[in-house]
């Protein structure tokens, strides 16, 4: 062991200074060994007749990253040992603190024997031991150990859970805790005995070993148990394998592989299994995700999900989506430019859908540039857009069931806005568009087709502001927008926008479609009234009402299709939003037809107060053959959460089909969480759906000991000690 150099500080007087000079002379190392420096500060420092240095009263010792606080420290130069009397606090960085009554340590504070000690790791896991022996600065061996991350109080000395062991070795380099003859207790009751147990130390979130077991009870599979095993493959890769067994004849293996690169990462996951739902067949799914940052600000993203059959994903509660979309996207988004190229694949899980007759594969490319013209007399902003799209169906049936399509289009749009005398705001825009389309397997349309359109827009707004007697700020803004449009009579099939919508975000837009086949053209007048109020107490209310009048019937949709944009007139739009500083948020959108009937409606409410959270929503859509909806959709959903005290939270939720007068899904759960334990119990019931004809019930249980590996995290209720 190399001798260290000691720097000693104490209360200054002449006699003590002379004593310190003698101590420095006694402990000064040779020049070849003067590499480690230790510092000592105390209320009193002196040398006894045996030549020992005795420091007492608020003693502080530093050696590198190690810091020692004690009541008294005695240093014997001949043995090179420190005899320490507590209470003792020994810390090595912020994540490792040891508390003790007595200790015998080496001069560098890294080796020795500590009695009646308590080790605190990462400010979470506490390990109490009769003796602690530090060995070589790497291993700490403890005897007669009790380990827990639960808070222990004098009035309640039994932790919620604890691990007792005859001996524990803390490997600081590998960040592992090795328990010998371990016993796991819950509430002081022994539950499991293990001759050997290894767990990652707090802060070690990449340790090989078993993860939290997965437990689920369902009507489809009975009692199922999954045992995930995590295997790190270096610093940038890992693999998790989860064997799964269920009491009703199901056996499977789930997997997840992740790899990080300097520019991004990739993840492969999936599952294979055999069950009684489809006997004698190996079923499963595969999922690939990735994200990469490329040169010149480009990003590559991909997400591909492929199941073996229609019902697998819902049966195993992987996703409830009824139509899957996979994509590979290369894009670059800058302040004045957007470039994107995508390849997409679509697959429906609905029983009534024939995948061969759906657009299975699609390719898209687009480039958009924004050019400011403020330096020119015309002013405003110019946007240029060039795009290409192609999709195909596996089917070759003539008509909708087999139609393939490829399109190239170019769009140029100029717009500007200015404030007129009197506070009026005048806006204007000009837009030209050309589409060249090739159509296959549909003899109803000529091939090729070239469509062009030219549109001009002018809108006038009159914002009126006022402040009421309560200090609330009001804004009333009537808006009138006139759009004139001319186009050739070329007709195109509508494949990419079958469900048009009208809402507060697109009432005054020049186009309301996410697709391009059904162009939103034709001369029209858009008019509406907007009102906003901001209250001093943090409340805000916003309301919007408006409608669209057209010169000619809206083209691009099937005749008689009751959609909100209508033909000569749209439905009336009523939209509103309410926000409060007290945790209430309400969004509402209603569409009223000419017969004063609700044609579509959507309402979402979120409320939080104290320990209560409420989220509820209502959706109404009428039956529509064009939108492949055979019956009215009228659904009410509710999710309620309530803190029950003591770390307990209850959950309740359901989805009620008003049109069918029945519950389509129901769920409930109970969660407990404090500083050391997380328990989540859930029960859900799914009734018959388009992808899963048979209803199913699932029961889930998850128990996690917090503070072991990684961090315990925030949330929950920690036990408070009164003393």
C-alpha angles and dihedrals in degrees: 000000000000117000116241129218116248125214110193128197128183142150106306123247131130098256094047092048090055090049091052091050089055090047091051091051091050096049101036110122127219116273091253093059101038095110105106116063124199125188128203131192125180143151091244131022126175143147120244125211092269090059095252120146110231120193120180141171118047094354118192122187125183127191115167108303093343119098126187128195120185145144094245136008124190118192119199109196094196094058095028089226134134119219107203131191120200174280079082129190115188117180132179103190124323095295101056122055127164124195120194147153101226136010144177109203140169119252091262090053092233102102133044147072125298125189131208091008137169119199119203115197122198089343088287120069116059120199116191117194139172090227135012122196120192113208125195094331091282110070128048115195118200130187131204091017135189114185127187141138091213120109112251120206130194090241091047108030096167112091120221089246132004142171115222120194140168091229138008128189118200110204101201095188095051092034092229135137116211114198121197119203092357128188124195116213131189115199089346093305116120110236109162134023119201125181089207131018130174123189132170116257116244110282093032105109098160103060121135114243147076119329127206109308116245117230125186136163118200139162090238099053108010116219111000128188127191123192109196117201118197121210120184112209098197128307096308106036137055140169129208120195121189119189109202128200129178132188095237098065101281124136126168149148125229121195141186127188121187131183129180123208131188089258102037144313146263134212131195118192137162148124140236124198148155120224143157095256089081104013122212096016133107108229133184149118140242129214128189124185131174145163127192134175108218134190122292093025095296120145128203119204129172135176121176124174120181124177126193094231142000099267103039099091094049094041091057094039094241097133136344095212112127095198120043124211122193123186147177111205132186113186146156122199119192132164094268102016140056124187123179138168121183141179114199136187125193129201127176123213094192115117093222094053122092105210093202088063096050125083095269101177131029136178122200135181129174140170123191128182130189117207122188115220099186091119091058127075091246092058124184128084134298123210122194121192131182120181143169130198136178133172135172140194124219089226119085096197111136111252134019093341095061108019118138122194141190124185139185119188140173126198132187119188131179123188138167139170132205139177116243128205110285093036098282116147117218121194131183140181141180122199134181125187136182125191125188111190134184116200127195134187094017116094093185091079129057118243120251109024126188117195127183133180138183122199136182125192136192125176132183125203130184110194111197117193129192142162120222128215092266092057095256117147117225131196121189115183125178113196130195120183126185120196121187117194139182127183140156119262096252110138124214132190116251110233104141105047115041098146112054117190137197119207143141092278098058106028089103098031122117089230130025099187129100088203133054106221095082101048115209095226137127126097113291146159120228116194134172148147125234127195127184130180127186114193123206091240092063099267119135129185128189129183133178132184128177152128144209125236119195134201093216137017115284110260129211100054133089115268112262092020103147099218126153096250089061124191112274093359132025124223118272112268120217115178132167144170133198126190130176136184087232094072102269123130126172129181123183136177124179129178117199122193127213091272089059091248125136106257096176134357140181129178129175125183129184123183131175126178126159107319096343126098123182127183120175136162141181126204129185125183123165124233112276129176091197090056092042094245111135096185137027114280111220113160135167120195129188133185118182128183125185130183107226097189131255093060095305122131124184124205132196131173144156144174114222122196103214094185092054093034094229143101111260096187137004132185140176136174147172124215131189123190135166135149094295111020138048122189122178121183118182137178123188136174124201118191126206114308137178091263099037114037096185117070118235140196125209132194119193133189127185125177121182130180105219123215095038110108117350118010131310091232130208130296135062128071121291119207113256123217117219093206 
